[in-house]
Amino acid sequence: VQLQASGGGLVQAGDSLRLSCAASGRTFSSYEMGWFRQAPGKEREFVARIAWDGLITYYAEFVKGRFTISRDNAKNMVYLQMASLKPEDTADYYCAASRKGGGSYYASEYDYWGQGTLVTVSS
């Protein structure tokens, strides 16, 4: 599976932004998908994940109620809708695919990664 993230940019605090992740391959629907982020000088951290069928989602506490992960298996796409953005949300955002049943919060358990897309939130 090859992944390509897009949709990042410079926004102001309180704005919304939608990230997209395009996946190649016919087995996309069998993968658990996740979004992670990495701010300068910090470790990569879990943001959200979604089950293969889109019915189960999990979020990091710091994005609950503000971010929504979704997927469209027919289009091989995963999305991260971000609202009420804060300056501390500034980071490179990565989409990732995991073959691990039930998904994971840990970056080490994801098998494929897209390149990052930079989100910068100004105050």
WOGIUR-V343551 format. One line per field, one symbol per residue. burial: # if it has 9 or more other C-alpha atoms within 8 Angstrom, else .. A space follows every 10 residues. Layout:
BEGIN
burial=???
END
This chain:
BEGIN
burial=########.. ###.###### ####...##. #########. ...#.##### ##.#..#.## ..#..##### #.#..##### #######.## ########## ..##..#.## ########## ##.
END
